[in-house]
């Protein structure tokens, strides 16, 4: 008995000593609680900074590796393909590009967009505060219900309905602001891109002289819209969760203590890391499944493609074994994935739903079982109110944390749109400065020095080329040094086979292509008018087809009336089209309504309206009769237009003074054109060619007679 009494005394003493120790430690902690909290928060901040720094270092290393790959020697086309395959990442380049686009969509502190952002931020704060108040109101409702205070419970319900009015208004305003911001962003960015894309000839250079952007239309119409929507949504999806987490966690720390919140966050982080370590490589499994699916599909496609050969060999049994083996391998892999997903789903469901839920319940129960400085809970109603309020805030904070984690996908999508739109802007800026990048075939690698040079353009009354190389779109040098001149009133005929450099010559005159050497003297752009074989007819009224690219205002400024336009149409003998329903204001798809010959007459009417000093006519009368052709050329000369014609029709020779003839092998002849003499020579040439064709028949007949 004495021994048992001593044992009980020792147990009681040890229990008392443990309680005293815990009490002393608790008092010591409460005494230095502020310092301990600061140390914990400082440690968390340092850890966060360290993780961000490591992430930035990894991104820099990846970017450096990508830059080294781009700097490796190779063809221009290889570099372009490598740039196209460049992975979009969230790195310093992304933030630079995003900041550049933000300066476009929010141009100044006084802009409408910034006011919308501020207003949107205000409603985000109001929504979070309303949610916080609703959490407290929810706790009071349950507390009054537990206490049996029906009157206060009904008053709480009424107050709940009153709070719903500003809450629903705030939610609607947030949706309105998000849509409005996306629309404003798109408007700013589209206007900015249109100003650069349609500046002089940038739209042409982007498609014809540069290979870095292959779908500018999609970038301007689709990607700009997606970027604007993504940017507006991301602000909401980032700002709201961050604000919720800050406010809810601050309120929770006041209610349950910062220690409990820190311990729960620590346990959640540890369990999340453990889950991540135990999670199978599902990405690798899915990739392998896709590969096996592809092989199985390929085997069936092969069976269809070579069905005749397999049937002739009677190889159906062998093919069946191959297909069965491929399907068995695929199903075996899928079953393996299903088993791994089963185990992982059990672990994930237990940790997320039950373990984290239990931690949340423990956190919310802290004020019930422990004394929190600054809180006084009396009775069951106060405890219930505190528990419900804390649980509501914890759920809201957890939801905000989840939305913040899932926003990484949205940031990645925004990075893709940002990269594409900023690349378009950078390429357009590069083109405006005269820099082009185009993939060239290996046969023109020797011409890189020629392509890198630039000639001189001088504004003049006449047209003159001095030692100007003519380059094809693929980079081939068609003519080393072209020399010719066209004086006002001296009409030039240009002839030669396809691919000899006629179109390249016109593109240089029109300012579409750069001058790769020599000196080009030419009038301003407005004094040169170009008419192709298939004229461009825009969707609009009949009047707009004649005065294009002028508008109604420019037409009135030139003091031109509809009667003047009718006289022009009478010259080309198409005045009857004004009698169509709608007259001058008729809107049609004129390319589909008018025949090829009528379209060419409309193009000539457009020339007579503008009355330029020089006109480039590129097979523009191939679909009209010689009578109409004569009327067109005679009227053009009467208006004082100097003509540069590309055509193989002999009927046009009499309207020109000089001829520029290419042979297609890099040589050319520029000389005076005597139409009558040239016609006689051409007739004689044709007669001789016809006679030469009969020579083999005559020789064969001669041999027969001799035999």
Beta strands, then each sheet from edge to edge (+ up, - down):
strand 1: 456-459
strand 2: 463-471
strand 3: 477-486
strand 4: 492-495
strand 5: 519-522
strand 6: 528-531
strand 7: 540-541
strand 8: 587-588
strand 9: 614-618
strand 10: 642-646
strand 11: 658-662
strand 12: 668-672
sheet 1: 1+ 5+ 2- 3+
sheet 2: 6+ 9+ 10+ 4+ 11+ 12-
sheet 3: 7+ 8-
end
